[in-house]
Amino acid sequence: MAALAQTKAQPIAAVEIWEYRGHREAVRGIDQQYQANPLFIYEELRPKPYTDAASPTLARVAATALYLKIKTSDGLEGFYGPIDKEAAIVVDEQLKSFLLGKDALAQEKIWDQLYRSNRHARRGAFLMAISAVDNALWDLRGRYFKTPVYRLLGGPTRNSIEAYASCLGYSLEPAKVRTRAALLQKEGYRYQKWFLAYGPGDGPEGMKKNVDLVRILRETVGEETELMFDVYSGWDLSYTLAWAKQVEKYRPRWIEEATQAEKIGSFAQMQKGTSIPIASGEHIQGRWEVYDYLKEGALNVVQCDPEWCGGTSELVKICTMASIFDVPVIPHGHSLHAALHVIASQSPAVCPLAEYLILKMQSYYHFEKEPLAPKAAHFALPQGPGYGIELDEAKIESREQLKWA
């Protein structure tokens, strides 16, 4: 409490977008399985069935990442990333001038003013930009008070955070599915999420493949592993219920984003029409949209993403609201820094798990000294101040401060 008593305003003096460039090793020819997509109802946009190449190759490819840095007049810094380009452009063009001179420690005030500053702030690229600023300012506060963000949010509720294996990109060839699922189980993952590839445009053959995948996985991992499935908004109500009727006996833990996020009524009908829990939230942005879902009884799992829904500040509010409805929040794993700190600070009943997108995360934090990765399906609680992000200078070949304004 003594440190809190000594706080003083920290006026924001600079808001900078930095691009880091380098190279990394990548395997070509495997792990490029597509997932269902709303566009696949169009024949010309629907890809051919995927198979891994017989002989994958190793390549050296370019790597880039954008990070947001916010500085105060006293030399304090907040640092967060990677962030999406569309968010970075809005930060630089529209938020930077508004932020200059404001007290970086006045977190709630800044969030509220940013949200009120633009008619489009409630969703899309503008809310993504608010998210980036909010996350960077939480890092700044953590560095100011010399403590991890999750301690500022109330302190840790567990010694580690369990992760589920998110299998985007892995081939859906039956033999490879069996091998991969068994390996993940051996590595300690009690939960696996697989991405179904087919939808209404693929007809009965596609439906059969979607059902067979569930059967193959359940046969492989037995009853002790939970199985989740994601279709990235690529289905509709009737298709989802037809699939659910055939796979309920295999006990999926959830079906995720079965149709587009704006179709709340369809999600509510799914929830009533199947025993399979209904999950969504990656494209639900802000507590007001989440409330619309919850009051309709449309979701069993909320998956809002702190990179897109309004940042750490907004995700905490969403968790509080979801707890009233007794619905867990399992944040989408587009990125991990903010999500892990929020999860660590919430009751395990509210935030029981973290998503770990295995293939994406192999390179997503390429420029960081300690890329986030679970061991035995658990993340250790971060110990550094703020989000603890440190860059690995050996991997950075060049850097540039980007400006669009």
Buried (B, 14 or more C-beta within 10 A) or exposed (E): EEEEEEEEEBBBBBBBBBBBBBEBEBBEEBBBBBBBBBEBBEEEEBEEBEEBEEEEEEEEEEBBBBBBBBBBEEEBBBBBBBBBBEBBBBBBEBBBEBBEEBBBBBBEEBBEEBBEEBEEBBBBBBBBBBBBBBBBBBBBBBBBBEBBBBBBBEEBBBEBBBBBBBBBBBBBBBEBBBBBBEEBBEEBBBBBBBBBBBBBBBEEEBBEBBBBBBBBBBEBBEEEBBBBBBBBBBBBBEBBBBBBEBBEEBEBBBBBBBBBBEBBEBBBBBBEBBEBBBBBBBBBBBBEBBBEBBEBBBBBBBBBBBBBBBBBBBBBBBBEBBBEBEBBBBBBBBBBBBBBBBBBBBEEEBBBBBBBBBBBBBBBBBBBEEBBBBEEBBBEBBEBBBBBBEBBEEBBEEBEEBEEE
